């Protein structure tokens, strides 16, 4: 368990911010130093969904940081007994107070989406999640929540006022381009976020010489490595088809005969 969680943590830690500065919708990226690569308490990270695991990793970074300290994490904002939202993290440096919203996503570039805005072309593996949807949600709902009267009451317990908090996002992502695509400009996004490619299940025979592994979603964070139960191509294809028949696009690790690794998505669309 410790080794698995450690690999997830390193994958999270080493994933670059999806953009630099505030070039995307004027959302300022929070810059976190690459510290504390060793996870000393892997057993504290429970089997939870990926979004919550990422928040735990961020909080661990803050806890161990020499530059920042946590004020409160995952602060529930309520209207009487009804939860209306959550502030992911309130933290402090020696000179500044921050409200940070934490995001970690996986996006595929679909060149067939016709739009003037290139950001519209980044979609989730199952086409249900999009970059532009999340950006709009941050701008219109999650960040403005800080200024609601219900939040004012909640943060008063920490001697805080919204006007004193610098709002930023910690938005990381892994990007995947169409297989054998050329000359894809991903501006204004960070090209260092490109982790692999995707292709339709009908063309999977291109990798008939490879072995395959289908990681569970928490392990999507990790880099491919040798210490897993690799499947031969036919077995892998059969397992992948189960996802495809349910209209799900799994992440797949590929291992070539030369022991090189690749990360990709096999899509149903």
GISUL-V437774 format. One record per backbone hydrogen bond with DSSP energy under -1.0 kcal/mol. CO is the residue of the C=O (numbers start at 1). NH is the residue of the N-H. E is the energy in kcal/mol with one decimal. If there is no record, write none. Layout:
BEGIN
co=[CO/CO]
nh=[NH/NH]
e=[E/E]
END
This chain:
BEGIN
co=[1/2/3/4/5/6/7/8/9/10/18/20/21/24/28/33/41/42/46/49/50/51/52/53/54/55/56/57/58/59/60/69/72/75/77/77/79/82/85/87/88/89/90/90/91/92/96/97/98/99/100/101/103/105/107/108/110/117/118/119/121/122/123/124/129/130/131/132/133/134/135/136/137/137/138/141/143/144/145/148/149/150/151/155/155/156/161/162/166/168/169/170/171/172/174/175/175/176/177/178/186/190/191/193/196/197/198/199/200/201/203/204/205/207/211/212/213/216/217/218/226/228/231/232/233/234/235/236/237/240/241/243/243/244/250/252/253/254/255/256/260/262/263/264/265/267]
nh=[5/6/7/8/9/10/11/12/13/14/190/23/29/27/169/35/44/45/48/53/54/55/56/57/58/59/60/61/62/63/64/92/90/87/84/85/82/79/77/75/74/100/71/72/98/69/93/166/91/168/89/170/172/174/176/123/113/120/121/122/110/131/108/127/124/134/135/136/137/138/139/140/141/142/143/145/146/147/148/152/153/154/155/158/160/159/164/165/99/101/30/103/18/105/107/195/196/109/198/181/189/193/194/175/177/265/179/267/203/204/206/207/208/210/255/231/253/219/220/221/228/230/212/236/237/238/239/240/241/244/245/246/248/247/266/264/213/262/211/259/256/254/197/252/199/201]
e=[-2.8/-2.4/-2.0/-1.9/-2.6/-2.5/-2.2/-2.4/-3.2/-2.5/-2.8/-1.3/-2.3/-2.4/-2.8/-1.9/-2.3/-1.7/-1.4/-2.1/-2.4/-1.7/-2.2/-2.3/-2.4/-2.4/-2.1/-2.3/-2.3/-2.5/-2.0/-2.6/-2.7/-2.3/-3.0/-1.2/-1.9/-3.2/-2.8/-2.2/-3.0/-2.9/-3.0/-1.7/-3.0/-2.2/-3.0/-2.8/-1.8/-2.4/-1.2/-3.0/-2.9/-2.2/-2.0/-2.7/-1.5/-1.7/-1.6/-1.3/-2.8/-2.2/-3.5/-2.0/-4.2/-1.7/-2.5/-2.3/-2.1/-2.4/-2.3/-2.8/-2.2/-2.3/-2.3/-1.1/-1.4/-1.9/-1.9/-2.0/-1.4/-1.7/-2.8/-1.5/-1.8/-1.8/-1.8/-1.8/-1.9/-1.8/-3.0/-2.6/-3.1/-1.8/-2.3/-2.9/-1.2/-2.3/-1.8/-1.9/-2.4/-2.1/-1.5/-3.3/-2.0/-1.6/-2.1/-2.3/-2.1/-1.9/-1.6/-2.3/-1.8/-1.8/-2.3/-3.5/-3.2/-1.1/-1.8/-1.0/-2.0/-1.3/-2.7/-2.8/-3.0/-2.0/-2.1/-2.6/-2.2/-2.2/-2.7/-1.0/-1.9/-2.0/-2.2/-2.3/-1.7/-1.9/-2.5/-1.9/-2.3/-2.7/-1.1/-3.2/-1.8/-2.3]
END
